[in-house]
Amino acid sequence: MATVLVATQCRWGAPHRSSPRRRFFYPSKNQQKLLTSSALREPKVLAKDLTLSIDPTTEEKDVSEAKLLQEFTNIPNIDKAWIVKSDSENSSHAMFLINQVNLLANKNRTFILSSNISKSTDSVSFQWSPFPVEIQGASAIVPSPSGSKLLVVRNKGQESSTELEIWGPSCLEKEIHIQKLVHGSLYTDRWFEGISWNHEESQIAYIAEEPCPSKPTFGSSVYKKEDSSSKSSVSWKGQGEWEEDWGETYTGKRKPALFVVDINSGEVRMAEGIPRSLSVGQVVWAPLSAQSSQNYLVFVGWSEIGPCNVTRKLGMKVCYNRPCSLYAVRSPFHGSVGTELSETENSASAVNLIPGMSSAFFPRFSPDGKFLVFLSAITAVDTGAHAVTKSLHRLDWRVDGKPCPSRNIIEVVPVVMCPKDDGFPGIYNSSLLNDPWLPDGHTMILSSAWGSIQVILSINILSGSVSRITPSNSNSSWNLLDLDGNNILAVSSTPIHLPQIKYGYQYDRMEKENSWHWISVSTPFMGYSEKIKSLLSSQLFSILKIPVKSTSENLPEGAKKTFESIFLYSHSEESGSTHQNNCRPLIILIHGGPHSVTLSSYSKQASFLSSLGYNLLLVNYRGSVGFGEESLQSLPGNIGCQDVNDVLAALDYVIDKGLADGSKVALYGSSHGGFLTAHLVGQAPHRFTVAAVRNPVCNLSLMVATTDIPDWCYVLTFGKDGKKYFTDAPSTDHLSMFYKMSPISHLSKVKAPLLFLLGAKDRRVPISNGLQYAQGLKDKGVEVKVIVFPEDGHVRFRPQSEFESLVNLAVWFNKHIK
């Protein structure tokens, strides 16, 4: 029976107003322990309640493993944190946004936990609030720069209004309802997303879906053009002309646009002067100038013209190869609230700030307003690779605040082509803090992949110097949460250690290197059961340097260097203490992309599988990010060969070291990882006992006609010529080459049983790819199991789908390898 805490229901910050949307919990100290155990956990979901086709002889074991997975699933995850400065320089206030899976509701539960941070010369202490605050129905939460106000965004769906709530220290100060005729939902996707408070905290700029055009109405009068909001039993709305979207995760969204809301009046205006050919995002306010009453907004604009002048939108999600630039436009409100611009001023067009560059994103102004700093992925646009090593740039911002095209763009941190051994490999990050600056005004802090580890970097934007400020002797991965003056709030984890909050400070600020010290912060919400603690403590991991087996003279030096794999194993097998024949079965986990990376951070999936008695080998083959641009660019044109050989080389390495038994090896990969898995069981069928794939690329000649990123097929198949060859009407020669480079060309040699986990709404690798390959295997007598999740897409499955996938994965591997 689930433990229940009786709670008063009220709106956050306004105890006098009752609302079912948030719950306040007021536990005692003993009850606080329950917050991470039974009180916030779901009723048990038994394996027999799922579609598992469980063998009666193993039912008890399968049910036990499903219960174990639920324990892992219940562990909360730290999503974000914000630090608000207080009146005292020795204290501040932190808010942590925590996610926890709610399996029965099939979504994440979100709550906020707060802490006061007290600092002295030799210590830091966190005083946690006695209760978490559950936030229901919020799409985004954004504190104002001063921390005195909080924006809560509630997207209600395509057919409903959007709600913006402005909270003060003690109550709800403003509630603004924005009808769909003004705009659709706000973008909170961490790509187009941009929500920015102005300096006076009186206005908020944001990105939202442009209002839908009117649709034709049909009925007794046969046809009428104008849209009618009134319902009628003798008429209906038609569909109108189909409009493109930006692909995976953006189905039904046509165009992100820039809006500003005035908090006092509640009025919302769309920014004018932005070309229709641009989709906009990542907006920030430009600094105020004493010489001008104008307020300006800087944003990223993505061109809707694809490579080789393809006149349509291609998939956008995690595709840094889409051309984009930085633009500035006047705010639709005048500098003085309530004063309107003149007709001439209001019609001014957006200014392209960097017309000579084809890639710029994550704009941030320095605290003194003198510089605009941004990241670029120019090599992605030039080569077509969807993710690359980034560069950091800055430009001077005019004193009068008027934006103009800049011809003096400084490259602060260039692309690293071939890093020195264990040296800085370049910038690989997917986000920036809204305020990433230390108090000196020229030091930027960010997280970035460094090989198989994520580290925190300090970058001086004036000198270009880069420092790794997280411990160099640690294999933990770190994620930056926020800055507290000169100090840093972060979270650290490993494959065998749950996320741990860390607080960093410089012991001697005059030192340039290794002067950062990190304190572990005890938290009330990261508790976990003794069983989980015992299972994790029984594991070890190491990062292996795998030599490249054979290299071509044409390969650049960066592609000849060792690549890395993360090996997760049991204490009992430490350093050859176990004979090879007694090694636990090995699962090779292969990441997708291919230009992504598996980091040495905590993973529910990896922890669960290792806890079932498997060793894990997580291969970062050449082409992964985090190892320099030459290594990354060596893969396009060589897929199905170089990456396959790297996985086999990693497998041979652990076998030769006595860490794995070559007769008990399984494979699992998603997307391009599924592509490699299918290739491996076809090209080396004698080496793998069983395999599983999730949304796999199996046939490029089929995928190129159905995916949202057909250019990806060309670039990975033809390498540097792929961008030039790209067309929406492939020739027979191109289709033949796609087939030759695909796993389906090796289908006749496959022997290993395969499990397919497919999202029916996947637009990146449409379900037809996996189904065609699975049916081909069935036709030749290979054991196949297919599970289709009707409402899921490519990258992320919903909680119930994720749970069912992992349970089935465990049952499948147990059946065929143990």
N, C-alpha and C positions, 0 to 999 in steps of 0.2 A: 504494500500500500504506500502510495507516494505521500511524503510529508508535506503539509501545507502550512504556510505562514499566513495568518490573517493580516490583511493589509487595508489601510485606508486608501481609497481611490480619490485622487485629486490631480488637478493640472499642475505641472511643474512650476514651482515658484508662486503658485496661487492657491493655497490650501482652502480658501473659501469657495472655490469653484469645483464642482464635482465633474469628473470626466472619466470615461472608461479607457482613455487612450494611454494613460500612464499609471503606474502603480508605485507607491512609495512603500518600502519595507522598513520596519523599525525593529530589528532583531536585537536580542541581547548578545553578549559576547559568545555564549555557547551557540546561539542561533546563527551567528556569523559564520561559524564553521560549516553550517548546512548550506550556505549560499553556493558553495562549489561542489556540493554533494547532492543529497536527495531533494532539497527544496527547489533547485533550479533544473533538475533533471526530468526527463520525460518518463512516463510509464514504460515499463520494459517492453521492447519489441522483440518477440521471439523469432528465431529463424523459421520455425514452422509456419509462421504467418506470412512469409514471403514466398515468392515463386522461385524455389530453389531446386526442385526435383531431387530432394534429399534421399540418399540411400538409407534405408531403415537401419542398416548396420552401423552407420556413422552419425545417426541423428543426434545422439547425445553430445557428441563432439562438435557438430555443426551448430547446435543451439548454444553451446558454451562459447563458441567463437563469436557468434552474433552478439551475445551479451558483452563479451570483451570489446567488440567494436563499438558498442554503444557507450562503454566507459570512455573510450578514446574520443568518441564523437562529442561527448558532454563537456570536454575540456574547453574552457573559454579561450578566445583569441583576442589579442589586443589589436584593434584596428587603427586607432588614431589617439593622439593626446594633444592637449593644448595647455600652455602655461600662461597664466595671467599674472602680471606684475601687481604687487601690493604697494602700499605707501612706504613700507619699510624695505630697505635694500637687502635686509637679511631674511626676508621671507617672500614667498610667492605661493600661488595656488595653481594646482594641476587638475585637469579633468581628463579622464581616460574613457574612450569609447570602446566598449567591450562587446564582442559578438559571441553568441552561443547558439548552437543548432537547436531548433525546435522541430524534432522529427515529425510529431503528429500534425503540426500545422504546416509542415513542409516549407519552412522558411527559417531565417535567423532571428533570434531574439536579440535585441540591442538594448544595452543599458549603460549608464554613465556612473562612474565612481570617482569621487573627488578626494583630493588630499592637499593639506597645507604642507609646504616645504619650508623647513627652518634651517638656516645655514649659519655656521660659525666658522672661525678660522681653521678648525681641524675636524669638523664633523658636519653631516647633513642628516636630517631626520624627516620622515614622512609621517604626518598624522592623518590617518584615513577617516573619512566620514563613516558613521556607523551603519549606513545603509546605501545600497545602490538605487538608482532611479531608472526604471524601465521606460524606454522611449518607444512608443508604438506609432507606426505609420509615418515616420520621418524619413524622407529621402536624403536629406543633407542637414548637417548642423554646422554652422559657421560663426564663431565668436567674432566680435568687432575687434579692431586693433588694440583698443584700450582695455578690452575685456569687460566693459560695462554693459554691453548688450550682446544678445545672442539671436542669430537668425535660425529658425527652424523651417525647412521647406517640406511641404506635403504635396507630392504629386498624386492626384486622385485618379489618373487614367485619362485616356483620350477623350472621353465623353463628359468629363467633369472639370470643374474649375480647379485651379492651382491655389493653394493656400500658403501665404508667407506669414509667419508669426515672429514678432519682435519681442523678445523677453528682456526685461530689466533685472535688477538685483533681486527683486522680491515679487514681481508679478508680470503678467502678460501686458505689454504696453500697447501693442498694435497687432491687429489681425487683418490681413489684406487678402481678399478673394479676387482672383484674376480669372475672368471668364475665358473660355476657349476661343472666343472671337478675337481676343487680344493676343494670346499666344497659347501654345500647348505646354506640355510638361517641361520643367527645367532639366537640363542635361547634368546628370550627377555621375557620369561614367568614367571620370578621371582621364578623359582624353579631350573631348570637346569641352568638358566641364570648366567653368570659370565663374566663380562667385566672389565678388570683390567689394568691400566696403570703401566708401570714399573717405577722405582724410577727416572730414567733420563728423563722420558717422551719421549723416543725414540721408544718404542715398546709397543704393546698392546696385551695382552692375552685375549682370548675369547672362548666361546663354540659355535660351529656351527654343522650343520648336516653333517655327514660324506658323501663324494661323493657317489652317487648311483652307484651300479655295472652295468656293461653293460647288456643290454637286447638283447635277440635273435632277429634277423631280418629274416623275411620270405618273399619269393618272387619267382621270376622266377627260381632261383636256388634252390628252395624248402626251404633250411635252410642254414644259415651261422651264426657261433657263434659270430664273432666279431661285435661290435657295429658300426653303421655307422651314422655319423651326417648328411650326405647328404640325401635329400629327393628324393624319386623315385616314379613314378607312378605305378611301377610294384613290389613294395615291401612295407612291413609294419613291425613295431616293435611289437614283442610279449610282454607278461607281465613278463616272467621269474618266478623264484620261489618266492612264497609269503614269506615275512619277517614280524616278529612280530614288534609291536610298544608298546609304554607305555600307551595306552588306551586313555581315555577321554582327549580331547584337543590336543592329539599328533597323530591323524590320519594322516598317510602318512609320519610320521617321524620315521626313523628306529633307528638311533644311534647318540647321541650327542658326539662330539669329541673335543679335545683341540687343538687350533691353536694359533700361534703368528704371528703378522704382524710387520715387520720393517718399520717404517714410512718413513724413508729417501729413502730406495730402493723400497718400495712397495712390497717386497717379503713376501710371506706367507708360513709358514711351519707348518706341523702337529707335535705335540709332539710325540716322539717315546718311546717305552718301556712300554706302558700302556696295560695291559692284555685285550684281546678281550672280556672277560667276564664282563667287566665293562662299564657302561655308566657314563660319567663324567659331572661335573657341578661345579658352585660356585668357580671358580678359583681365586686365589690371588697370587701375587708375594711374595716370601720369602725375608727377609731382606738381604741386601748386606753384605758381610763379607770382612774385610781387609785381611783376611788370604786365600781368595780363589777368583779366577776369574770367578767361575761358577755362573750362575744365576739359581735359582730353582723356580718351581711353585708348589703351594700346592692346591689341589682340592679335591672335594668329589667324591667318586666312589661308584656307586650303583651296587650291584651284580645282575645279571640276573637270579639267582637261587632264586625261591620263597620259601615260608614256606614249611616245610616238604620236602625240596629238589624238589619241583615242578620245572621242567626245562623249564619254560617259563616266559615271562614278564607279570606281572600283572599291573593293573592301578597304575599310579604314582602320579597323581595330588592330592595334600593335603593328601597323605598317608605317614605318618611318620613311619609306621610299615615296610617299605621296608628297609632291611639291607643295611647299608652304612658305609664307613670309610673314614678317611683322608689319602691321598697319597701325595707324593712329587716326582717330576720328573724334570730332567734337562730341561732348556729351549732349544728348537731346535736351537737357536742362542747362540753363545758364549757370555761371559760377555762383551767382546769388540765387538762392532757392526761390522759385516762383517767378523769376524774371525770364521771359522768353527771348530766344535769339531772333535777330532780324531775319527776313526772308533770305538775304544774301548769305548770312552766316550759316543759316540752317541748311542751305543747299550745298555747302562745301563738301567735296569728295574726300574719301579716306585717302591718306597718304601712305604709300609704300615706303617704309623706313629703310629697307635694305634691298633695293631693286636689283642689285648684282648677285644676290644669293638665292638659292632655290630651296633652302631648308632653314627654318628658324622656329623655335618653340620654347615654352616655359620662360616667358619674359619676366624679369625681375629688376626693379629699380634699386640702386644702392640707397642706403638710408639718407644720404645727403642730397639725393636727387641729381647727382652729377652724371651718373652712368646708367645705361640700360644694358643689362647682362642677359644673355640668352644662350641656349644650347642649339647645336646644329647636327644634322645627320646628312651632310652633303654627299658623302660617299654612297649612302643608300639611294638617293635620287639618281646619282650618276651611274651606279652599277645595277640597280634594281633589287639588290638584296634588301629584305624587309626590315632587318635590324643590323646595325653596324656600331663601330666605335664612334662615340660622339666627340665633338669639339665644343669648347666654350669660348664665347666671344663677348666683346663689350663695345659700346659706342658712346660717344659723348652726347649728353642731353643739353639742349640749348638753355641758357639762363632765362630767356624770356618765355620758355615753356612751349614755344610753337614748334610742332613737329615738322621735320623736313627730311628728305632722302639723305642718308649719310654715305659719304664716300670714304670715311676714315673708320673702318671697322677693324678692331684689334683682335687678333686671335690670341686669347689668353692661354688656353690649353689645346694644343693641336691633337690630331688623330695620332695615336701611337701605332706604328706599323708592326714593329718587331720588338717587344719589350725585352729588357735584359732579364737574366735568370732571377726570378722572384722579384723583379722590379715592377714599377707602376705600368699596368697594361693599357691604360686609357680609361675614359669615362664610360660607364655602362649603368645608367640609372633610368628609372621609369617615372620619376616624379621629383618635385622640389617642394620644400616648405614654402608657404606663402611669404614668410619672413625668414630667409635662410642665413641672416647676417649676425656675426658677432658684433659687440659694441664698437669695435674699432672702425666699422663701416666699410671695410674692404676685404674681410675674410668671410668666404662663403662655406657653409657646411652642407654636405650631402652624402647620401649612401650610394655605393657603387660596387659592382662585382669586381673582384680581384681574383681571377682564376675561379676556383670552386667555392670561394668564400666571399660573402658580402661584408664590406668594411665601411667605415665612415671616413670621409676625406675632408681635409681643410685646404681651401684654395684661396690664395691671395690674388685677387683680380688685377692688382697693379703690377706685381712682379711675375705672376704666372706660376709661382712655386706651389707644388702639390705635396701634402703630407698625409700619410696614413696615421690617424690619431687613435684608432683602436689597436689593441695589443698585437704586435707583429708575431708573437710566439704562440698565438691562439688560433685554433681551427674553428672557432665559433663564428657564426654569421651574425652581423649586427644590422639593425634597422633604426634609422634616425626617427625620433618621434617629435621633438621640439627643442627649442633653445630657451635657456633660462639665464638671460644676460650672457656672461662669459662661460656658462656651464651648459651641459648637454644632457638631455633626457633621451634614452635609447632603450632598445630591447635586444637581448642577445639570446641565441639558442643554438643547439646542435641537433643532429639526428637522434641523440640519446638524452638530451636535456630539454625540458619544456622552456618556453620563453620566459626570460628573467629580466625584469626592469633594471636598468643600469643608470647611474647618475655619474657623469664625468666632469672633472674640473682640472684645470692646469695648476700643478703644484708650483711651477716656476714659469711665469709667462715670458720670461726673457729667453728661455730655452726654445729652440725651434723644433727639436725632434724628441719624441718619447717623453714629453713632459705631462702627458695626460694620465690621470689616475681615475679608476672606475670603481664605484661602490655598488654592490648588489643591494637592491631595495626589496625588502620583504613586502609582499602583497597579500591581501585577504582573498583575492579572487582566483589565484592560480593553484589552489589546492587540488589534489587528486588522490585517488584511492591508494591504499598500501599495495594492492595488486599491481597497479600501473607503475608505482614507484619501484617495486621489486623487478618487474619485467624490464624497465628501462635501465635500471642499475646493473642488470646482467649483460648488457650489451656494450660493445666497444665500436669505435669507428676510426678509420684513418683515411687520409687522402693520398692516393697512390699516383706516382709519376710513371706513366706508361710510355715506353719508347715506341716511336713509329717504326714499323717493321721494314717497310720498303719505301724509298722516296725517289721521286723522279728528279732529274737534273733541272727540270723546268719549274720545280716548286721553289717558292721564295723561302728564305731562311726561317721565317716565322712559322711556316707550315711543316718544317722538319723537326721542330722542337717537340719534346714530350707533351702529351696531353694528360689530363687528369681523370681519375675515377674515384668515387667515394665508396669505400668498402665498409659495410656494416656487418658485424659478426658477434659471436658469443664469447664471453669471458673464457669458456672452456676450450676455445680454439686459439687462444692467444699465442702468437709467435711459435707456431709449429708444435704446440703441445699435443695436438690431435693428429692422428694419422689421416692421410688424405681420404682414405676409404670411409673414415668415420666423420668426415665433414658434414655439416648440415647441408641440405639441398640449397642450391644457389638460384636466386631470381635476379636476372639482369633487368634493371629498370632504365628505359631509354626516353629521354626528353624529346619533345617536339620542337617545332620551329621551322627549320633546324637551328636558326640563329637565336637560341635561348640558352639557358644553362640550369643545371641542377645544383643548388647551393647546399652548403653544409648547415642548413637550418632545420628546425623541427618540422616533421611532416607526419600527419596522421596516417597517411597511407603506408609510408615506410615503417613507422613504429608498429602499426598493426601487423604487417606482414612479417617483420622480424620477430615479433612476439609469438608468432605461430610456429617458430622453429626454423625459419629460413635465414640464410645469409643473403645480403643484398649487395649488388654491384651496380652503382649508378654512374653511367659512363658519360663524360663530357667530351665527346668525339671532336676532332678538328672541324671547325665551322661553328662551334659554340661561342657565345660572347664571353668576354672576360680574359681573353688570351692574346689580344692584339689583332690588328686588322688583317695582316697577312694570313694568319691561321684561319680567320673567319672567311676570307674571300677565296681560300683554296678549295672550298667545298662546291660552290655552284659550278655546274658542268661535270661534276664527279660524283653525284649522288648515286646511291646503290652500289658504289664501288669503294670509294675512300672511306665513307662513314661505316660501311659494312666491315671493311678490313680493320677499322679502329676498334669496333666492338669485339671482333674476334681476337684482336691483339690483347685487349683488356682481359678477355676470358682466358687466353693462353697464359697471361702473366700470373693471374691468381692460381691457376692450376699448377704452373711451374713452381710457384712459391709454396705449394702444399696447402693453399688456403681454400681450395674447392675440389670437389670430385666431378670430373668431366662427364660422368654418367648420370648426374642428377642436376640438370641445368634447365631452368625455365626462362621465358622471355615475357616482358610486358612493356608496351609502349603506346603512346597516344599521338595522334596526328602524324607528324613526320617520324615520331618514335614508333608508331604503328607501321609506317612505311618500312622502317628498318627491321622491325620484328618480322613482317611478312617476307621481306627479302632474305633475312637470315634463315628462316625455316625452309625457304626454297633453295637458297644457294648452298647451305650447309645442313642438310636435313638430318644427318647422322649425329649432330652435336647437341640437339635440343629435344627434350622429352615432351614438353608441353609449352603452349604459348597463349597469350591473350592480347587483344588489341582494343583500343578505344578510339572511335572515329578515325580509322586508319586511311591513309592514302594508299590505295592498291592498284589503281589504273589511271595514270596521268592523262591518257588519251580520252578517257571518259570525264575525268575531273575538269579538264580545261574548258569544257563546254557548259559546266554546271556550277562551278565555284564562283565566289565573289572576287577571287584574286587569280584570274587566269594568267596574269603576267608572272606570278610566282612559278607556275609550271614551266614557262619559257626560260626564266632566269636560272632555275635550278637544273634544267635539262641542258641548256645550251651555254651556260656560263656567261661570259662577258658579251657574247653576241645575242643573248636572250632578249634583252631589251629592244634591240634592233629588229629582231624577228617577230616580236609580239604582234599579234593580230587576233581579232575576234572570229576570223574565218581560217583556221589552220589548214595548211596544205596536207596532202596525203603523206608527203615525206615527213612533215612535222609530226603528224599523228603516229606514223610508224616509229619515229624516234621516241615519242612519249611512251608508247607501248613497250619498246625495248628497254627503257630505263625503269620500268615499273615492276613491282613484285609479281604481277599477274603473268609476266613472261616466264616465271619460274614455277608456276602453280603446279605443273605436272609432277614436280619432284617433292612436294610437301608431304610429310608423314605425320608430323606432330599434331595432336588435337588442338583446335583453336576455339577460344571463346571470343565472341564479338560483343562489344558494348557500344551501342549506336544511339546518337541523339537524332530524332526524326526531324528536328528543326535546324539542323546543322547546315549553314550556308557556306562555310569555308571548305569543308570536305563533305559534300552531301552524302546522305545515307546510301545512295545508289552505289557508291564505291565499295563500301563494306559488304552490302548485300550481294553484289555481283560476284565478288571474290568468294564469299561464304558459299554461295550456290555452286560455284565451280568446284570448290573442295568437296562439297556433298556429292556432286555428280561422280567424283572419282573415288568415293568411299572413305574420305577422311572424316574423322569425328569432329563435328562442329556444333556449337551452341550459340544461338543469336538471341540477344536481349535488346529490344528497342524501347527507348524512352520517348514517348510521343511528344512531350512538351519541352524537351531539352535540346540545347544547341551544341556548339563545338567545345568551348573551353571549359565552362563550368556546368556541372549538373546540379539540379536542385537537391536539397538534403536527402530526401527519400531515395532519389535515383542514385546519389553518391553512396548511400548506405547499402542499397541493394547491389550495386556494382561491386563493392568491396567484399560483401559476404559471398557473392557468387564467385569472385576471384579466388577467395580462400578455398571454397568448396572444390573449385575446378583444379587448382594446384594440388590440394590434398589428395584428390582422387587419382591424379595421374603421375605424381612424382614421389609421394611418400609411401 
